[in-house]
Structure formats: C-alpha cells, structure tokens
Amino acid sequence: SARARLAAEPHRRERPANLLEAMICAADEGDSGVDDITVAGNVTTLLLAGEDTTSNTLAWMLYLLQKNPAALRKAREEVQRIAPDTAAFTIEQMDALDYLDACAQEAMRLKPVAPFLPLEALRDSVIGDVRIPKGGLVWCVMRHDSISDNYVPQAGQFDPERWLQKGDGAMDKHVSMPFGSGVRTCPGRYLALLEIKLAGAMLLNSFDIASLDTVDGKEPDELMAFTMSPVGLRMRLRNRVG
C-alpha cells in the first residue's frame, strides 16, 4: 500500500510522510545501500522489538496511576469523554487524549524502560570538553536530571499536569528523553505512544483496577534486562458496570 501511495502521489518521493515511505524511496534509488530486505527487516523490528518496552511502560504507568487516585480518576474521565466506545477507537480520539499522554510521559520520566543508552563513536568526536576517539563508547544515563529537583520541581512525585503546563512553568521536554534524541531517536516512538494510549484507554473504559501491587505491598524492584521491568507486580481487574 505504501508503494501504491507513492505511485499515485509521486510528489511524496520528494518529502516522504513517514519512515516506511522514506525507506522505500531509499531502496528505489539503487545506490543507497538500502534494499527491500532491509526495509522489511526494519519494519519487523519496528513492530516487534518495541514489545517489551511498550508493555513495561504501560505496566509502570498503570502502577503509578493506581498509586495516585486523583490522576487515575482524571485519566478515566478524559477517556470516557473523548473515546467512550472501545470498539470504535479512532486515531483522532487517541491524539486528543492529552492527559493520558501526559501520564505516559510522566511514567517514562520516573521509570524509563531504557534508562541507559550506550552509543559508539563512528569518528573522533568531542562532547562538551570530553574527547571521544573513534570506536569509543559513551554510556548515557537517561534518568539523572529527569528525577532531580534541580531540573524538575518535586521530581519524585508522579504529576502528569507538569507536561500540560504552558509558558514559564512548562516542562523542559529535553530533561527526559526516553526515546533518545537527534538522528538516532527511536523510530517507533509514535507507534509506542499510540499503543500505550490504545491499551490504557481500553482498560480505563472497560475495567476498574481492583488491585495493582506487589505481594508485600512494597514498590516493585526494577529488573534491568533488555528493558527495565517491574518485578512481582500483579494486577487484578474488575469489569466496570454502566
């Protein structure tokens, strides 16, 4: 369908509208180093490699919402107002869930599933006043300034409202970068956010969270494997009536 769209609208080749179109255009150039196999591999990675990161982010978000009843209530009210029919969700409705999006952003600030970002210098580089030789590794700690009171007021609190503030009180979006940044930013960013909002909206519409905690009631441990996941977190749902 992407190829058909490009054939029907040739002007899109000058300015591809999405990553898939850009990869197809590169593959069609012939000397770009990108072919159809590469395109298919990247699409598969985009869809499947984000499974753990997205599901763990959703788990952390629901846990933090359960611990903050006022935020949970506001998220549910927004979903029921904007997207009340779970069987008929639309992209436009998901885009309009600003508070639920803020909940996801706040969960990723406090509990980023990729708290470390290792990078390799492809050429001799200088970062700030530090020289990085070609082949040198840079270990980026993504959860440092984002949970510091020096950069985020009351940084230890789960407060989605901070992402909705405008003007002088607006949140600095570059303090928390769970998807990385620049040319190496995560290509699945918007798909992951859409999936989180879809799953979150479905759950908030259809269920009450009867319980969501560890067996001993303590905060779940953070297990760092491929992604950072909550250990021992258990959820019990109850069908909503009416």
MARFILO-187330 format. One line per 3 residues: their letters; for each residue x, y, z of C-alpha. Coordinates in steps of 0.001 Angstrom, whole numbers. Layout:
# residues N
a) X,Y,Z | ...
# end
This chain:
# residues 242
sar) 0,0,0 | 2910,2343,672 | 4301,1714,-2824
arl) 845,2256,-4318 | 550,5550,-2448 | 3932,6693,-3743
aae) 2962,5709,-7300 | -318,7608,-7057 | 1307,10668,-5498
phr) 4837,10995,-6982 | 5447,14282,-5128 | 5654,12263,-1878
rer) 9047,10964,-3022 | 10467,14454,-2529 | 9101,14657,1018
pan) 8200,11180,2364 | 5475,11423,5016 | 6738,8598,7218
lle) 9642,6253,7895 | 8298,3459,5678 | 7947,5760,2662
ami) 11446,7164,3279 | 12963,3657,3367 | 11134,2614,191
caa) 12354,5735,-1601 | 15912,4996,-487 | 15612,1380,-1658
deg) 14383,2537,-5077 | 17433,4778,-5538 | 19591,1709,-6085
dsg) 22871,3021,-4659 | 21654,3933,-1176 | 22667,670,479
vdd) 19018,31,1321 | 17047,-2735,-398 | 13633,-4352,77
itv) 15054,-6914,2501 | 16419,-4097,4657 | 13068,-2315,4536
agn) 11204,-5477,5593 | 13689,-6105,8406 | 13343,-2583,9740
vtt) 9543,-2733,9646 | 9597,-6059,11504 | 11952,-4592,14097
lll) 9746,-1533,14455 | 6701,-3677,15159 | 8226,-6423,17307
age) 11318,-5038,19053 | 9213,-2471,20895 | 7012,-5129,22503
dtt) 8838,-5242,25858 | 9479,-1511,26034 | 5830,-661,25351
snt) 4323,-3291,27665 | 6667,-2399,30521 | 5962,1311,30117
law) 2244,527,30254 | 2778,-1540,33416 | 4715,1262,35126
mly) 2111,3849,34065 | -808,1820,35424 | 1075,1178,38665
llq) 1780,4890,39138 | -1827,5777,38300 | -3110,3253,40849
knp) -851,4883,43457 | -2252,8318,42540 | -6082,8061,42591
aal) -6692,11678,41535 | -4591,11185,38387 | -6290,7841,37690
rka) -9705,9453,38022 | -8777,12303,35691 | -7340,9912,33086
ree) -10521,7811,33160 | -12751,10877,32887 | -10806,12050,29820
vqr) -11057,8652,28136 | -14791,8359,28821 | -15374,11864,27492
iap) -13278,11614,24318 | -13242,7897,23447 | -16180,6224,25209
dta) -16666,3380,22689 | -13817,899,22999 | -14912,-928,19847
aft) -14713,2238,17742 | -11488,3981,18755 | -10059,6341,16121
ieq) -6615,7858,15611 | -8161,11291,16145 | -9508,10240,19531
mda) -6146,8849,20596 | -4429,12072,19500 | -6875,14040,21673
ldy) -6064,12125,24875 | -3680,14785,26147 | -3862,13844,29815
lda) -3326,10139,29152 | -335,11079,27001 | 971,13193,29897
caq) 573,10168,32186 | 2728,8118,29816 | 5354,10884,29627
eam) 5464,11154,33419 | 5762,7378,33830 | 8664,7342,31360
rlk) 10341,10192,33241 | 10235,8273,36523 | 10538,4726,35191
pva) 12201,4783,31742 | 12346,1257,30369 | 15631,2195,28674
pfl) 17430,4071,31492 | 20798,3644,29778 | 21705,4441,26176
ple) 25095,3086,25054 | 26500,4693,21910 | 29654,4126,19857
alr) 31532,6980,18231 | 31853,6350,14491 | 34552,9009,14228
dsv) 36759,11034,16556 | 34353,13321,18413 | 34227,15892,21179
igd) 31237,16064,23539 | 31397,19184,25676 | 35056,19144,26646
vri) 35480,15363,26517 | 37303,13782,23591 | 35780,10513,22350
pkg) 38034,8542,19987 | 36605,6588,17087 | 35199,3344,18445
glv) 34889,4766,21944 | 31741,4022,23929 | 29520,6668,25502
wcv) 27232,5413,28279 | 24300,7831,28527 | 22349,7784,31793
mrh) 18834,8806,30806 | 17439,9008,34350 | 19608,11582,36070
dsi) 18460,15156,35539 | 14891,13956,34954 | 14478,12927,38606
sdn) 16499,15786,40085 | 14798,18656,41908 | 17395,20902,40270
yvp) 15628,20449,36945 | 12106,19214,37768 | 10072,20688,40642
qag) 9135,17965,43155 | 10807,15497,40832 | 9933,12428,42896
qfd) 6191,12959,42529 | 4015,11495,39781 | 2403,14640,38379
per) 1156,14398,34774 | -33,18012,34933 | 3564,19204,34600
wlq) 3528,18064,30942 | 458,20181,30166 | 1682,23467,31590
kgd) 2477,26276,29177 | 4685,29368,29402 | 7143,29865,32260
gam) 6043,26720,34080 | 6310,24446,31056 | 8219,21203,31385
dkh) 11571,21150,29590 | 10987,18259,27181 | 14740,17690,26823
vsm) 15214,16852,30507 | 13511,13500,29949 | 14374,11722,26700
pfg) 13118,8121,26987 | 13295,7642,23212 | 16731,9196,22794
sgv) 17190,12247,20596 | 18585,13541,17337 | 19099,11425,14237
rtc) 19243,8268,16378 | 15920,8847,18104 | 13699,5759,18385
pgr) 11819,5299,15089 | 8992,3525,16918 | 8282,6441,19250
yla) 4867,7410,17916 | 3730,3821,17404 | 4667,3024,21024
lle) 2773,6045,22365 | -248,5118,20270 | -181,1542,21581
ikl) 129,2772,25180 | -2852,5086,24757 | -4919,2414,22996
aga) -4301,-163,25722 | -4681,2395,28510 | -7928,3776,27093
mll) -9372,287,26602 | -8543,-688,30182 | -9841,2541,31737
nsf) -13084,2280,29756 | -13761,-1374,30455 | -12320,-2157,33875
dia) -11722,-919,37376 | -8312,-1758,38808 | -9202,-3868,41846
sld) -5542,-4153,42821 | -2157,-3495,41282 | 745,-4076,43607
tvd) 3454,-6445,44778 | 2709,-9251,47217 | 4339,-7429,50132
gke) 2987,-4004,49135 | 6462,-2572,48584 | 7458,-719,45435
pde) 8346,-3226,42703 | 12032,-3759,42132 | 13498,-2624,38840
lma) 14866,-5524,36829 | 17311,-4371,34173 | 17494,-6841,31287
ftm) 16873,-5771,27687 | 14420,-3293,29210 | 13690,-2215,32781
spv) 10656,-4103,34036 | 8774,-4136,37364 | 9391,-7269,39439
glr) 6499,-9002,41184 | 3799,-6601,40041 | 338,-8204,39945
mrl) -2883,-6678,38619 | -6466,-7754,39233 | -9227,-6131,37191
rnr) -12946,-5843,37729 | -15473,-5292,34924 | -16952,-1814,35009
vg) -20727,-1619,35298 | -22521,1144,33364
# end
